[in-house]
Amino acid sequence: MINLDDPKKFRPLVGQAHQVAMNMLRPISRKYDRAEHEYPKELDMLAAMIDGLSESGASEGAGAAGVRREGADGDTTVKNGTNLASVMSIAEMCWGDVGLLLSMPRQGLGNSAIASVADDEQLARFDGVWAGMAITEPGTGSDSANIKTTATLDGDHYVLNGEKIFVTSGDRCDAVVVWATLDRELGRAAIKSFVVPKGTEGMRVERLEHKLGIRASDTATIIFDNCRVPAENLLGSPEVDVKQGFAGAMATFDNTRPLVAAMAVGCARASLDLTRELLADAGVVVDHDRPAQLQSAAAAKFLQMEADWEAAHLLVLQAAWMADNRQPNSLEASMAKAKAGRVGSDITLSCVELAGSIGYSEAELLEKWARDSKILDIFEGTQQIQQLIVARRILGLSSAELK
């Protein structure tokens, strides 16, 4: 029988994350939304606390996790592990503030890439590094296979040339995980990821973007101009396997997409919780024991949003659980990202509408959550890209066969 309750061993972690969200993130949420690009110094203490929990082993899921398939054969033990703990705790933190969660030191999307693709030596060497993720380029959008940034081997270094845009934490992080191609003629098979430390000669932050939401998080454009990176900073194998394509690099998304979906779930939950309170204050009762058609339009809409939220939440848990149990989860990761991204945006905007003038004003955080949630339907692969991936997987078609 399927048990849909939170795993008992993760309940303390989830409770701690909720307390942090309520007592540390919510109080400074509006402050750093207005002070765009200003680093939230309050997060340093929180990051130190998370580091301490991770080092002591007291909290599974306190740090960024990866999807690693080694040791899958012969292991039939069912596990609720780090990936599941991470999405559960991230959802709670984003109940507080998405932008602040994305600003957390040493918890960048690049850290998940390192955890997913790096070998054991690299995992040890980059331990404690705050890593951003540099994939998107001008003109490439969500088509990661069309990357133009090049990496040319020169002795014991790779020379990187290209431009990356919309790099989360690109200005604040210690290093950036950069996707580049070893040979454009070989297509996606030649795409590899490189860890480039900040301050490396030939790498510069060109500008910071002004955005609709998640303003507490810095989003940078980075230029690589003959940037020399040690060869040992290439994550995984340097060999180009035409048959495998860039599955190694893409394995990163099997981890980060459920994480982003969890952010959407957390932000949507915050909107639902506050909207329920506002509706109750206005005399609108949401009765879960009565059919929606026998209740007010506002209550019926609220019930529909809760059902959509529950579906997204369960998809996120499924994708993370599969990663913990060494099961291929590319389809489920994209399904979770597609559902949660769309539902998160729909719910937060609908909550603004239900709350009327209160929702549209800065009297409450509803309008901010509506702005923040939109990016969660866009980055790590847009809604349209996720639906395309899901269709390919279900129909058994390649990217060339279904575009």
Secondary structure by P-SEA (a helix, b strand, c coil): cccccccccaaaaaaaaaaaaacccccaaaaaaaacccccccaaaaaaaaaaaaaacccccccccccccccccccccccccaaaaaaaaaaaaaaccaaaaaacccccaaaaaaaccccaaaaaaacccbbbbbccccccccccccccbbbbbcccbbbbbbccccccccccccccbbbbbccccccccccbbbbbcccccccccccccccccccccccbbbbbccbbbbcccccccccccccccccccccccccaaaaaaaaaaaaaaaaaaaaaaaaaaacbbbbcccccccccaaaaaaaaaaaaaaaaaaaaaaaaaaaaaccccaaaaaaaaaaaaaaaaaaaaaaaaaacccccccccaaaaaaaaacccccccccaaaaaaaaaaaaacccccccc
